[in-house]
Amino acid sequence: MLSVGVCRSFAAVFLLFSAATVCAAEPSPALSPSEEQLILQTGFERPILQIIKEETQSALHRLRGYDEKGFQIIVRGIVTSVPESRTERLLSALRTRLAPFGVRAFIVDINEPIKSDQIGFLKCADQYEILRVMYTNGNEDDITHEDILERMKEWEHKYPFDIVGAEHDWVEIEFKVVPENVKAFAEEVYDFSPDVVDEDLGTVQELVKDLQATKRLLMWWE
C-alpha cells in the first residue's frame, strides 16, 4: 500500500501535468477574414499576428505611413489600438515577444482625449526604417527628414537607444543608459527640438531631470 505522502506526491504531479496540458492545448487567438488578408498584404507570418492579438485583444489593421509630400500611404505594417492605461505594459511585452521574429513595435499615435493609443509593427532589421516609413520631419522648423536621421544616428553612436514611438512630426526614444554628460546633451536636444522645452518642460534643467527619471526623450516639430 502506498503511503499518504507518496499518494500526495503523485496527486501533485498529476495536477501539474494536467495544468500544463490544458495550457498547451489553449488555441491561438482566431484571426478575422480581414486579418487573415494581412498575412498576404504585409508579409507577417500568422504566429506574429496571433501574438499581437493575444496581447492586445484588439483588431489588427494595415499601418499607414507618409510620403515626402506629407500624404498618408498604406505600408507593409500592422497597427492596433490599445487603452492608454495599458500602452506601456503592452509595448514592453510586444517588443520582447516579437524581437525573435525581427518585428519592431512602437507607439504611432497618442490620443489623450479618448485615452486610447495605437501601436504599430514593422518587420525590419534597421530601427530607422520606422522613421523612414513615417517620414518623420520638421520641415516647417527647417528640420528635414534627413536632418533627423543624421542627428539621431550620431546620438545613437554615442548614447545607444531604441526608437519606441514615431509619427510624421515626432519621435520618442528610450536610452539604454542616460548620457553621462546629460546637461550637455539636453542643450543639444533644445537646439534641435526647442518645443521640448519651450512648449512642454519649461527649462533645460527640467529636461535633464526628465531624462534622468525616465530614460526617455520625446521630440517634436511643426
Secondary structure, 3 states (H helix, E strand, C coil): CCCHHHHHHHHHHHHHHHHHHHHHHCCCCCCCHHHHHHHHHHCCCHHHHHHHHHHHCCCCEEEEEECCCCCEEEEEEEEEEEEHHHHHHHHHHHHHHHHHHCEEEEEEEEEHHHCEEEEEEEECCCCCHHHHHHCCCEHHHCECHHHHHHHHHHHHHHCCEEEEEECCCEEEEEECCCCCCHHHHHHHHHHHCCHHHHHHHCCHHHHHHHHHHHCEEEEECC
